[in-house]
Amino acid sequence: MEEKKPLKRHKALQPFSREHHHGLLLCWKIRKGFLSKVEPNRIKTYADWFYETHLVPHFSDEEEFIFPILGEEHEHIKKAMAEHRRLARLFEDKADIARNLNRIEEELEKHIRFEERTLFPEIQEVATPEQLDKIKEVHESAPFVENDADPFWL
């Protein structure tokens, strides 16, 4: 049986993949906080900062520049959009903080894995060189700057 080699990420999508890495680190920090018995409000403060600073612009750029390549009626785009909306609701819900943080951790990780393993490879296979150039032109991720105000995960 022939092994499938992983598809090398196109340069235009690499900044998004780097941002996904930081999203996975958020998931790890939430897990680490709970394992260390950190008060949920401390974790929530960091998660809210990460959401506003990193995820909101990331989701917006994906929706504006990447998702249109497959179109809004494509099943993977519908799924990704629904997950963006679900995650936004979880971050904005202030009711049961511990439960929502657990759900954010689980759902964000699943969402990132879906985009990296399914959605991005498909987009990169069908995108024209012009579409990829446009993505590269409009989205250049800046170096990640950590919020060290309360490093509860250390």
MARBA-3410 file (N, C-alpha, C, O; in Angstrom, 1 decimal):
154
0.8,-1.2,0.0,0.0,0.0,0.0,0.9,1.2,0.0,1.8,1.3,0.8 ~ 0.6,2.2,-0.9,1.3,3.4,-1.0,1.0,4.4,0.1,-0.2,4.7,0.4 ~ 2.0,4.9,0.8,1.8,5.9,1.9,1.6,7.2,1.3,2.2,7.6,0.3 ~ 0.6,8.0,1.8,0.4,9.3,1.4,1.3,10.3,2.2,1.3,10.3,3.4 ~ 2.0,11.0,1.4,2.9,12.0,2.1,2.0,13.2,2.5,1.1,13.6,1.7
2.3,13.9,3.6,1.5,15.1,4.0,1.8,16.1,2.9,2.9,16.3,2.4 ~ 0.7,16.9,2.6,0.8,18.0,1.7,1.5,19.1,2.3,1.1,19.6,3.4 ~ 2.5,19.6,1.7,3.2,20.8,2.2,2.3,22.0,2.1,1.7,22.3,1.1 ~ 2.2,22.7,3.2,1.4,23.9,3.3,1.9,25.0,2.4,3.1,25.3,2.5 ~ 1.0,25.5,1.6,1.4,26.6,0.7,1.8,27.8,1.5,1.2,28.1,2.6
2.8,28.6,1.1,3.3,29.8,1.8,2.2,30.7,2.2,2.2,31.4,3.3 ~ 1.2,30.9,1.4,0.1,31.8,1.7,-0.7,31.4,2.9,-1.3,32.2,3.6 ~ -0.8,30.0,3.1,-1.6,29.5,4.3,-0.7,29.3,5.5,-1.2,29.1,6.6 ~ 0.6,29.4,5.4,1.5,29.1,6.5,1.2,30.1,7.7,1.3,29.6,8.9 ~ 1.0,31.4,7.5,0.7,32.2,8.6,-0.5,31.8,9.4,-0.6,31.9,10.6
-1.5,31.3,8.7,-2.7,30.8,9.4,-2.4,29.5,10.2,-2.9,29.4,11.3 ~ -1.6,28.7,9.6,-1.2,27.5,10.4,-0.4,27.8,11.6,-0.5,27.2,12.7 ~ 0.5,28.9,11.5,1.2,29.3,12.7,0.2,29.8,13.8,0.4,29.6,15.0 ~ -0.8,30.5,13.3,-1.8,31.0,14.3,-2.6,29.9,14.9,-3.0,29.9,16.1 ~ -2.8,28.8,14.1,-3.5,27.6,14.6,-2.6,27.0,15.7,-3.2,26.5,16.7
-1.3,27.0,15.6,-0.4,26.5,16.6,-0.7,27.2,17.9,-0.7,26.6,19.0 ~ -0.8,28.5,17.9,-1.0,29.3,19.1,-2.4,29.0,19.7,-2.6,29.0,20.9 ~ -3.4,28.7,18.8,-4.7,28.3,19.3,-4.6,27.0,20.0,-5.3,26.8,21.1 ~ -3.8,26.1,19.5,-3.6,24.8,20.2,-2.9,25.0,21.6,-3.2,24.3,22.5 ~ -2.0,26.0,21.6,-1.4,26.3,22.9,-2.4,26.9,23.9,-2.3,26.6,25.1
-3.3,27.6,23.4,-4.4,28.1,24.3,-5.1,26.9,24.9,-5.4,26.9,26.1 ~ -5.5,25.9,24.1,-6.1,24.7,24.6,-5.3,24.0,25.7,-5.8,23.6,26.7 ~ -4.0,23.9,25.4,-3.1,23.3,26.4,-3.0,24.1,27.7,-3.1,23.6,28.8 ~ -3.0,25.5,27.6,-3.0,26.3,28.7,-4.3,26.2,29.6,-4.2,26.2,30.8 ~ -5.4,26.1,28.9,-6.7,25.8,29.6,-6.6,24.5,30.4,-6.9,24.4,31.6
-6.2,23.4,29.7,-6.0,22.1,30.4,-5.1,22.2,31.6,-5.3,21.7,32.6 ~ -3.9,22.8,31.3,-2.9,23.0,32.4,-3.5,23.8,33.6,-3.2,23.4,34.7 ~ -4.2,24.8,33.3,-4.8,25.6,34.4,-5.7,24.7,35.2,-5.7,24.8,36.4 ~ -6.6,24.0,34.6,-7.5,23.1,35.3,-6.8,22.0,36.1,-7.1,21.8,37.3 ~ -5.7,21.4,35.5,-5.0,20.4,36.2,-4.2,21.0,37.4,-4.0,20.3,38.4
-3.9,22.3,37.3,-3.2,22.9,38.4,-4.1,23.6,39.4,-3.7,24.3,40.3 ~ -5.4,23.4,39.2,-6.5,23.9,40.1,-6.5,25.5,40.1,-6.7,26.1,41.2 ~ -6.2,26.1,39.0,-6.2,27.5,38.9,-7.7,28.0,38.8,-8.5,27.3,38.2 ~ -8.0,29.1,39.5,-9.3,29.6,39.6,-9.8,29.9,38.1,-9.1,30.6,37.4 ~ -11.0,29.4,37.7,-11.5,29.5,36.4,-11.5,31.0,35.8,-11.3,31.2,34.7
-11.8,31.9,36.7,-11.8,33.3,36.3,-10.5,33.8,35.8,-10.4,34.6,34.9 ~ -9.4,33.3,36.3,-8.1,33.7,35.9,-7.8,33.1,34.4,-7.3,33.8,33.6 ~ -8.2,31.9,34.2,-8.1,31.2,32.9,-9.0,32.0,31.9,-8.5,32.2,30.8 ~ -10.2,32.3,32.3,-11.1,33.0,31.4,-10.6,34.4,31.0,-10.8,34.8,29.9 ~ -9.9,35.1,31.9,-9.4,36.4,31.6,-8.4,36.3,30.5,-8.4,37.0,29.5
-7.5,35.3,30.6,-6.5,35.0,29.5,-7.2,34.6,28.2,-6.9,35.1,27.1 ~ -8.1,33.7,28.3,-8.8,33.1,27.2,-9.6,34.3,26.4,-9.6,34.3,25.2 ~ -10.2,35.2,27.2,-10.9,36.3,26.6,-9.9,37.2,25.8,-10.2,37.7,24.7 ~ -8.7,37.5,26.4,-7.7,38.3,25.8,-7.3,37.6,24.5,-7.2,38.2,23.4 ~ -7.0,36.3,24.5,-6.6,35.5,23.3,-7.7,35.6,22.3,-7.4,35.8,21.1
-8.9,35.4,22.7,-10.0,35.5,21.7,-10.1,36.8,21.0,-10.1,36.9,19.8 ~ -10.1,37.9,21.8,-10.2,39.2,21.1,-9.0,39.6,20.3,-9.1,40.2,19.3 ~ -7.8,39.3,20.8,-6.5,39.7,20.2,-6.2,38.8,19.0,-5.7,39.3,18.0 ~ -6.4,37.5,19.1,-6.0,36.6,18.1,-7.1,35.9,17.3,-7.0,35.8,16.1 ~ -8.1,35.3,18.0,-9.1,34.5,17.3,-10.0,35.3,16.4,-10.3,35.0,15.3
-10.5,36.5,17.0,-11.5,37.3,16.2,-10.9,37.7,14.9,-11.5,37.5,13.8 ~ -9.6,38.3,14.9,-9.1,38.6,13.6,-8.7,37.4,12.7,-8.9,37.5,11.5 ~ -8.3,36.3,13.3,-8.0,35.1,12.5,-9.3,34.6,11.8,-9.3,34.3,10.6 ~ -10.4,34.4,12.6,-11.6,34.0,12.0,-12.1,34.9,10.9,-12.5,34.4,9.8 ~ -12.0,36.2,11.1,-12.4,37.2,10.1,-11.6,37.0,8.8,-12.2,37.0,7.8
-10.3,36.9,9.0,-9.5,36.7,7.8,-9.8,35.4,7.0,-9.8,35.4,5.8 ~ -10.0,34.3,7.8,-10.3,33.1,7.1,-11.6,33.2,6.3,-11.7,32.8,5.2 ~ -12.6,33.8,7.0,-13.9,34.0,6.4,-13.9,34.9,5.1,-14.6,34.7,4.2 ~ -13.0,35.9,5.2,-13.0,36.9,4.1,-12.1,36.4,2.9,-12.4,36.7,1.8 ~ -11.0,35.8,3.2,-10.0,35.5,2.2,-9.8,34.1,1.8,-9.5,33.8,0.7
-10.1,33.1,2.7,-9.8,31.7,2.5,-11.1,31.0,2.1,-11.2,30.3,1.1 ~ -12.1,31.1,2.9,-13.4,30.3,2.7,-14.0,30.6,1.3,-14.6,29.7,0.8 ~ -14.0,31.8,0.8,-14.6,32.0,-0.5,-14.1,31.2,-1.6,-14.7,31.0,-2.7 ~ -12.9,30.7,-1.5,-12.3,29.8,-2.5,-13.1,28.6,-2.8,-13.3,28.2,-3.9 ~ -13.7,28.0,-1.7,-14.6,26.9,-1.9,-16.0,27.3,-2.0,-16.8,26.5,-2.6
-16.4,28.4,-1.5,-17.8,28.9,-1.6,-18.6,28.6,-0.3,-18.3,27.6,0.3 ~ -19.5,29.4,0.0,-20.3,29.3,1.2,-21.2,28.1,1.2,-21.7,27.7,2.3 ~ -21.5,27.5,0.1,-22.3,26.3,0.1,-21.6,25.0,0.2,-22.2,23.9,0.4 ~ -20.2,25.0,0.2,-19.4,23.8,0.4,-19.6,23.3,1.8,-19.6,24.1,2.8 ~ -19.7,22.0,1.9,-19.9,21.4,3.3,-18.8,21.7,4.3,-19.2,21.9,5.4
-17.6,21.8,3.8,-16.5,22.1,4.8,-16.5,23.5,5.2,-16.2,23.8,6.4 ~ -17.0,24.4,4.3,-17.1,25.8,4.7,-18.2,26.0,5.7,-18.1,26.8,6.6 ~ -19.4,25.4,5.4,-20.5,25.4,6.3,-20.1,25.0,7.7,-20.5,25.6,8.7 ~ -19.3,23.9,7.7,-18.9,23.3,9.0,-18.0,24.3,9.7,-18.2,24.6,10.9 ~ -17.0,24.8,9.0,-16.1,25.8,9.6,-16.8,27.0,10.1,-16.5,27.5,11.2
-17.7,27.6,9.3,-18.4,28.7,9.8,-19.3,28.5,11.0,-19.3,29.3,11.9 ~ -19.9,27.3,11.0,-20.7,26.9,12.2,-19.8,26.8,13.4,-20.2,27.2,14.5 ~ -18.7,26.3,13.3,-17.7,26.1,14.4,-17.2,27.5,14.9,-17.1,27.7,16.1 ~ -17.0,28.4,13.9,-16.6,29.8,14.3,-17.7,30.4,15.2,-17.4,31.0,16.2 ~ -18.9,30.3,14.7,-20.1,30.9,15.5,-20.2,30.2,16.8,-20.4,30.9,17.8
-20.1,28.9,16.9,-20.2,28.2,18.2,-19.1,28.6,19.2,-19.3,28.8,20.3 ~ -17.9,28.7,18.6,-16.8,29.1,19.5,-17.0,30.6,20.0,-16.7,30.9,21.2 ~ -17.5,31.5,19.1,-17.7,32.8,19.6,-18.7,32.9,20.7,-18.6,33.6,21.7 ~ -19.8,32.1,20.6,-20.8,32.0,21.6,-20.2,31.5,22.9,-20.5,32.0,24.0 ~ -19.3,30.5,22.9,-18.7,30.0,24.1,-17.8,31.0,24.7,-17.8,31.1,26.0
-17.1,31.7,24.0,-16.2,32.8,24.5,-17.0,33.9,25.1,-16.6,34.5,26.2 ~ -18.2,34.2,24.5,-19.0,35.3,25.0,-19.9,35.0,26.1,-20.4,35.9,26.8 ~ -20.1,33.7,26.4,-21.0,33.3,27.4,-20.3,33.4,28.8,-19.3,32.8,29.0 ~ -20.9,34.1,29.7,-20.3,34.4,31.0,-21.0,33.5,32.1,-20.6,33.7,33.3 ~ -21.9,32.6,31.7,-22.7,31.9,32.7,-21.9,30.9,33.5,-21.6,31.1,34.7
-21.5,29.8,32.9,-20.8,28.7,33.6,-19.4,28.7,33.1,-19.1,28.0,32.1 ~ -18.5,29.5,33.7,-17.2,29.7,33.1,-16.4,28.4,33.0,-15.8,28.2,32.0 ~ -16.4,27.6,34.1,-15.6,26.4,34.0,-16.0,25.5,32.9,-15.2,24.9,32.1 ~ -17.4,25.3,32.8,-17.9,24.4,31.8,-17.6,25.0,30.4,-17.2,24.2,29.5 ~ -17.7,26.3,30.2,-17.5,26.9,28.9,-16.0,26.8,28.5,-15.7,26.5,27.3
-15.1,27.0,29.5,-13.7,26.8,29.2,-13.3,25.4,28.7,-12.6,25.2,27.8 ~ -13.9,24.4,29.4,-13.7,23.0,29.0,-14.2,22.8,27.6,-13.6,22.1,26.8 ~ -15.4,23.4,27.3,-15.9,23.2,25.9,-15.1,24.0,24.9,-14.9,23.5,23.8 ~ -14.6,25.2,25.2,-13.7,25.9,24.3,-12.5,25.1,24.0,-12.1,24.9,22.9 ~ -11.9,24.5,25.1,-10.7,23.7,24.9,-10.9,22.6,23.9,-10.1,22.3,23.0
-12.0,21.9,24.1,-12.3,20.7,23.3,-12.6,21.1,21.9,-12.1,20.6,20.9 ~ -13.5,22.1,21.7,-14.0,22.4,20.4,-13.0,23.2,19.6,-13.0,23.0,18.4 ~ -12.2,24.1,20.2,-11.2,24.8,19.5,-10.2,23.8,18.9,-9.7,23.9,17.8 ~ -9.7,22.9,19.7,-8.8,21.9,19.3,-9.3,21.1,18.1,-8.6,20.9,17.1 ~ -10.6,20.6,18.2,-11.2,19.9,17.1,-11.3,20.7,15.8,-11.0,20.2,14.7
-11.7,22.0,16.0,-11.8,22.9,14.9,-10.5,23.1,14.2,-10.4,23.0,13.0 ~ -9.4,23.3,14.9,-8.1,23.6,14.3,-7.6,22.3,13.6,-7.1,22.4,12.5 ~ -7.8,21.1,14.2,-7.4,19.9,13.6,-8.2,19.7,12.2,-7.6,19.3,11.2 ~ -9.5,20.0,12.2,-10.3,19.9,11.0,-9.8,20.9,9.9,-9.6,20.5,8.8 ~ -9.5,22.1,10.3,-9.0,23.0,9.3,-7.6,22.6,8.8,-7.4,22.7,7.5
-6.8,22.2,9.6,-5.4,21.8,9.2,-5.4,20.5,8.4,-4.6,20.4,7.4 ~ -6.2,19.5,8.8,-6.1,18.2,8.1,-7.1,18.0,7.0,-6.9,17.2,6.1 ~ -8.2,18.8,6.9,-9.2,18.6,5.9,-9.4,19.8,5.1,-9.2,19.8,3.8 ~ -9.7,21.0,5.7,-10.1,22.2,5.0,-8.9,22.8,4.2,-9.0,23.1,3.0 ~ -7.8,23.1,4.9,-6.7,23.7,4.2,-6.1,22.9,3.1,-5.8,23.5,2.0
-5.9,21.6,3.2,-5.4,20.8,2.1,-6.4,20.9,0.9,-5.9,21.0,-0.3 ~ -7.7,20.9,1.1,-8.6,21.0,0.0,-8.5,22.4,-0.7,-8.5,22.5,-1.9 ~ -8.5,23.4,0.1,-8.4,24.8,-0.4,-7.1,24.9,-1.2,-7.2,25.5,-2.3 ~ -6.1,24.4,-0.7,-4.8,24.6,-1.4,-4.7,23.8,-2.7,-4.0,24.2,-3.6 ~ -5.5,22.7,-2.8,-5.5,22.0,-4.0,-6.4,22.7,-5.1,-6.1,22.5,-6.3
-7.4,23.4,-4.7,-8.3,24.0,-5.7,-8.0,25.5,-6.0,-8.5,26.1,-7.0 ~ -7.3,26.2,-5.1,-7.1,27.6,-5.2,-6.2,27.9,-6.4,-5.3,27.2,-6.7 ~ -6.5,29.0,-7.1,-5.7,29.4,-8.2,-4.4,30.1,-7.6,-4.4,30.6,-6.5 ~ -3.4,30.2,-8.4,-2.2,31.0,-7.9,-2.6,32.4,-7.6,-2.0,33.0,-6.6 ~ -3.5,33.0,-8.3,-3.9,34.4,-8.0,-4.6,34.5,-6.6,-4.4,35.4,-5.9
-5.5,33.5,-6.3,-6.1,33.5,-5.0,-5.1,33.3,-3.9,-5.2,34.0,-2.9 ~ -4.2,32.5,-4.1,-3.1,32.3,-3.0,-2.3,33.5,-2.9,-1.9,33.9,-1.8 ~ -2.0,34.2,-4.0,-1.2,35.4,-3.9,-2.0,36.5,-3.2,-1.4,37.2,-2.4 ~ -3.3,36.6,-3.4,-4.1,37.5,-2.7,-4.1,37.3,-1.2,-4.0,38.2,-0.4 ~ -4.2,36.0,-0.8,-4.2,35.7,0.6,-2.9,36.1,1.2,-2.8,36.7,2.3
-1.8,35.8,0.5,-0.4,36.1,1.0,-0.3,37.7,1.2,0.3,38.2,2.1 ~ -0.9,38.4,0.2,-0.8,39.8,0.2,-1.5,40.5,1.3,-1.1,41.4,1.9 ~ -2.7,39.9,1.7,-3.6,40.6,2.6,-3.4,40.1,4.1,-3.8,40.7,5.0 ~ -2.8,38.9,4.2,-2.7,38.3,5.6,-1.2,37.9,5.8,-0.8,36.8,5.4 ~ -0.5,38.7,6.5,0.8,38.4,7.0,0.8,38.5,8.5,0.7,39.5,9.1
0.9,37.3,9.1,0.8,37.3,10.5,2.0,37.9,11.2,3.1,37.7,10.8 ~ 1.7,38.7,12.2,2.8,39.3,13.0,3.3,38.3,14.0,2.6,37.3,14.3 ~ 4.5,38.5,14.5,5.0,37.6,15.5,4.0,37.6,16.7,3.5,38.6,17.1 ~ 3.8,36.4,17.3,2.9,36.2,18.4,3.5,37.0,19.6,4.7,36.8,20.0 ~ 2.7,37.8,20.3,3.1,38.4,21.5,2.2,37.9,22.6,1.0,38.0,22.6
2.9,37.3,23.6,2.2,36.6,24.7,1.7,37.7,25.7,2.3,38.7,25.8 ~ 0.6,37.3,26.4,0.1,38.1,27.5,0.6,37.5,28.8,0.1,36.4,29.2 ~ 1.7,38.1,29.3,2.3,37.5,30.5,1.8,38.1,31.8,2.4,38.0,32.9 ~ 0.6,38.8,31.8,0.1,39.4,33.0,-0.1,38.4,34.1,0.1,38.7,35.3 ~ -0.6,37.2,33.7,-0.9,36.2,34.7,-0.6,34.8,34.1,-1.5,34.1,33.6
0.6,34.4,34.1,1.0,33.1,33.4,0.6,31.9,34.3,1.5,31.2,34.8 ~ -0.7,31.7,34.4,-1.2,30.6,35.3,-0.7,29.2,34.8,-0.8,28.3,35.7 ~ -0.3,29.1,33.6,0.0,27.8,33.1,1.4,27.3,33.4,1.8,26.2,33.2 ~ 2.2,28.2,34.0,3.6,27.9,34.4,3.7,27.1,35.7,4.8,26.7,36.1
END
